[in-house]
Amino acid sequence: MSRGAAPLSHRFCDGPPKAAAAQTALNEIAPMRYIPIMEIISEQLRAARALLRLGQGELARRAHVSVVTIRRLETEGARERVAPDTVAGVKKALEEAGVEFIPDGVRRRRAARADARALYADLRAISLESAARLKGRELLTDADLYDESGLPA
């Protein structure tokens, strides 16, 4: 693909600050051909790296880009010189490493517990055992727990 025939999503991402407005207009005109990517800013990238304790070199390796590209992405105002597909690749690498990008920030993604079913089964067994021990016992009432003035007995 030649430089002049860039895909529709790339044409409006380079250059002046009008890029965001152009992307919005493009999304309204051709919604089926353009999938918007949540804009991530340099502070979010640096915060994501810090949260994961990843160096620029390690992130570059995982995203299959150069360290210079990571530095560009993390520098204010230099992001326009990075292709949108590259930004998406770096974002994907960080998400795969365990972060979630949220508006104006980043957080660690909650990992699904592999042993959740086993934990649930253990808790259920404890609950059923406790219920069996209490079976036939008289239940406590408010009168057993509190005195006539409402204070704990």
C-alpha positions in Angstrom: 0.0 0.0 0.0 1.5 3.3 -1.0 1.7 6.3 1.4 -0.9 8.2 -0.5 -3.4 5.4 -0.3 -3.6 5.1 3.5 -6.7 3.3 4.9 -9.5 5.6 5.8 -8.8 5.3 9.5 -5.2 6.5 9.0 -5.9 9.6 6.9 -7.2 11.7 9.8 -4.9 10.6 12.6 -1.8 12.4 11.4 -1.1 16.1 11.8 -2.7 19.0 13.6 -5.1 18.9 16.6 -8.0 18.8 14.2 -7.5 15.1 14.0 -10.0 14.3 16.8 -12.7 16.4 15.2 -12.0 14.7 11.8 -12.2 11.3 13.4 -15.5 12.1 15.0 -16.8 13.4 11.7 -15.6 10.3 9.9 -17.3 8.1 12.4 -20.6 9.9 11.8 -20.2 9.7 8.0 -18.9 6.1 7.6 -19.7 4.2 10.9 -19.4 0.8 9.2 -15.9 1.3 7.9 -14.3 2.9 11.0 -14.1 1.5 14.5 -13.1 4.3 16.9 -10.3 3.5 19.4 -10.5 5.0 22.8 -7.9 7.7 22.8 -5.2 7.0 25.3 -2.8 9.7 26.4 0.9 9.6 27.3 0.2 9.7 31.0 -2.0 6.6 30.8 0.7 4.7 29.0 3.3 5.7 31.6 0.9 4.8 34.4 0.1 1.4 32.8 3.8 0.6 32.5 4.4 1.7 36.1 1.4 -0.4 37.3 2.8 -3.5 35.6 6.4 -2.6 36.5 7.4 -2.9 32.8 10.4 -1.1 31.3 10.1 0.6 28.0 12.3 -2.1 26.4 10.0 -4.9 27.7 6.9 -3.1 26.5 8.5 -2.6 23.1 9.3 -6.3 22.9 5.8 -7.3 23.8 4.2 -4.8 21.4 6.7 -5.6 18.6 7.7 -2.0 18.2 11.0 -0.1 18.9 11.9 1.6 22.2 11.9 4.9 20.3 8.2 4.3 19.4 7.4 3.8 23.1 9.3 6.9 24.0 7.3 8.8 21.4 4.0 7.6 22.7 4.9 8.6 26.2 6.1 12.1 25.1 3.5 14.9 25.1 2.7 16.1 21.6 4.9 13.5 19.8 2.1 10.9 19.5 0.9 12.3 16.1 4.1 10.8 14.6 3.0 7.2 15.5 0.6 5.3 13.3 -2.8 4.4 14.9 -2.2 0.7 14.3 0.9 1.0 16.4 -0.9 2.7 19.2 -3.5 0.0 19.1 -0.8 -2.7 19.3 0.9 -1.1 22.3 -2.5 -0.7 24.0 -3.3 -4.4 23.3 0.1 -5.5 24.7 -0.6 -3.5 27.9 -4.1 -4.9 28.2 -2.9 -8.5 27.7 -0.3 -7.8 30.5 -3.2 -7.0 32.8 -4.3 -3.3 32.7 -7.6 -1.8 31.8 -7.8 1.7 30.2 -10.6 3.8 31.7 -11.5 7.4 30.9 -8.7 9.6 32.3 -6.9 6.7 33.9 -5.8 3.1 34.0 -6.3 0.3 36.5 -5.3 -3.3 37.0 -7.7 -5.7 35.4 -9.3 -8.1 37.8 -8.1 -11.5 37.1 -10.5 -14.4 37.1 -9.7 -16.8 39.9 -8.9 -20.2 38.4 -10.0 -21.9 41.7 -13.3 -20.0 42.0 -15.4 -23.1 41.7 -13.4 -25.0 44.2 -13.6 -22.0 46.6 -17.3 -21.9 46.2 -17.6 -25.6 46.8 -15.6 -25.3 50.0 -17.7 -22.4 51.3 -20.9 -24.2 50.5 -19.7 -27.3 52.4 -18.8 -25.1 55.4 -22.2 -23.4 55.2 -24.1 -26.7 55.0 -22.1 -28.2 57.9 -22.8 -25.2 60.0 -26.5 -25.4 59.2 -26.6 -29.1 60.2 -24.9 -28.3 63.5 -27.5 -25.6 64.3 -30.5 -27.8 63.2 -32.9 -28.3 66.1 -31.4 -25.5 68.2 -33.5 -22.6 69.3 -32.8 -19.4 67.3 -31.6 -16.3 69.1 -34.1 -13.4 69.3 -33.6 -9.7 69.9 -34.5 -10.3 73.6 -31.6 -12.7 73.9 -29.2 -10.2 72.4 -30.3 -6.8 73.8 -31.6 -5.6 77.2 -34.8 -3.5 77.7 -33.0 -0.3 76.8 -31.8 -1.6 73.5 -28.1 -2.0 74.5 -26.2 -5.3 73.9 -26.8 -7.7 76.7 
